[in-house]
């Protein structure tokens, strides 16, 4: 008889955790900022203001919002792949700097030298923004290694997608993370498609929360469209990692509404599927409905929040449109540090 | 923003088909609502509304082909916006689609002369430090020199740690880390699983967070599993982050051919890594250089590729016994001054070059022998100054000829000292074949002393 895997699959809480009104409003603001920012980025891409690749986070907002709410801002490190705009906004990076990086201007977070997939902030402990699928799994494990080495008590929150989950270095990282009990929470953002390939067509097993089982890393599948479920699971996972018990895997069942990037054939999934998610599972609408039905917030008050967020996004877009391109001399800077 | 413009699906798209309108005049729309579907030959896209408002005009009928990017396709008025405001930019007098500022600027840039490329900054290497008079010189192996360098830097800086396969309990596959576990403990001298891609990436992440990892690859052949992390993550990080995130770390281990280990274990990566901006690449020959440069590499704020050589680990040399012997990165060493011909090499190539030089000098050829020591930044100034004096250059390396270090030196000398050359630059390299196993074939594949002598004779017209 085959030996039973020692990792048990933790069960998603049967009872949905409740948010305070303050938490609901925080989640609403953060998710709406991402949504509006990304819609604007999509529009600016269409106008030719943003070049190259542009991967929008629309639909997945609850994931990064719930996790960041459960983390210690400024202390815990976060790292992700190329779909990174939402992570930066929620971590508190300046929307103007993010948008100006998308347009390749001198006021961009990387002075216009990184682009959509390459933005960072030592101050906020955001380590990218990584364009090579799966590379962030090892890098994020290294952030956790540094935490353990220095004893600073931080947790590395390392995001990757269902596509990256099939990369070899993810398992090399799982192995070392558990071997050395590093404080890392792996967030697998399963949005069902790696570019245009569904998980069913790419993966021998599609329950990604169990991908750490052979390393004895606990995992949970979480409704990634409900920010309360995300937050609740993230609290558990982060506490596990911070208390020295080692890595933890959270598979977020989520969905992206837009194409993989701006140029997408939209032939690999049905319109009905997209519409169903948008109409029935939308993470922002869920919070809006709860807030209104709770009765303590009026439509007018939510409208005011929306207006404020729109102003932030408009300001970011205006800045990113009018800020000059980097000076030509920047071509040769930041290649190496003069010792 | 009352006008809805025809979007581009990619930077190269110029026009597309407006396949379908999902809304009609009079419809209320809000952010994220799909307005229309557009198509190109490779993709389709839904045009979403970014603002709230009412669709007051549809300017391009569905089914229209060849709609230019950024042409207005509809008007959506927000509450309080007037139709005249919206219509103005699409008046008959301006039939050309309004262009976004950057798209227009890019088009202008296509026809305008390209902006001048600013001159690259010049790297100015420092000279080797002066040694105190009467300094004691101790004979030691390259292995001992490397071991001392790491031990001293581990003592000096608690952020420095060593990781790799068999570096701790086994005492190093080639004994370079011998004794380090005993002195510094398992928190700082870390045995890894056989997982080059993973631990290289892990070390880069640790460096992002402020540590100074020294990553030992059992040999550089295995580091090909990790080359993505070395180049895409470590080397490019500073630039991509606009100078924010550093990767102060060293990747080290034996490089090049050992003996009789076949093609997969006998490759010289000098030219590969020297190609990459953002990396520092060091390939020492002598014991003193091994020690002084490894210490410098560990202290460098940049990612350093440190290429050792298994055959040289046991060779001995004199190392000055000073408190803190650190050599400058990026400075070649003139191993012998001469006037007739310049011979340039590094690492194992220096062994062939040195032995050839001894024989040539005995035969009356005044060879100037240069050990590059660092391959990036490459100290071509020292080489060019020498060639201006001798008029002749022979390069020696174990790596393959195409795109090699010798090829690079030949190009630089041609660019900067063409008029000084009295003979073609000549390369002595490994043969352009995978390394064979058979003893006789392996010998043929590697460069040798006779080939260096023949090359020198050829460029000095003595043959």
Interface residues (C-beta under 8 A of the other chain):
Chain A: X35 X36 X39 X40 X42 X43 X45 X46 X47 X48 X49 X51 X52 X58 X77 X79 X103 X108 X109 X110 X111 X112 X113 X114 X118 X119 X120 X121 X122 X127 X128 X129 X130 X131 X132 X135 X137 X138 X139 X140 X141 X142 X143 X144 X145 X146 X147 X149 X150 X156 X168 X169 X172 X173 X175 X176 X179 X259 X262 X263 X264 X265 X266 X267 X321 X328 X329 X331 X332 X333 X334 X335 X336 X337 X339
Chain B: X5 X6 X7 X8 X9 X10 X11 X13 X31 X32 X42 X43 X44 X45 X46 X47 X48 X50 X69 X70 X100 X101 X102 X103 X106 X115 X116 X117 X118 X120 X121 X161 X187 X192 X193 X195 X197 X198 X199 X200 X201 X202 X203 X204 X205 X206 X207 X208 X209 X210 X211 X228 X229 X232 X233 X238 X239 X240 X241 X242 X243 X244 X245 X246 X277 X278 X280 X296 X299 X300 X301 X302 X329
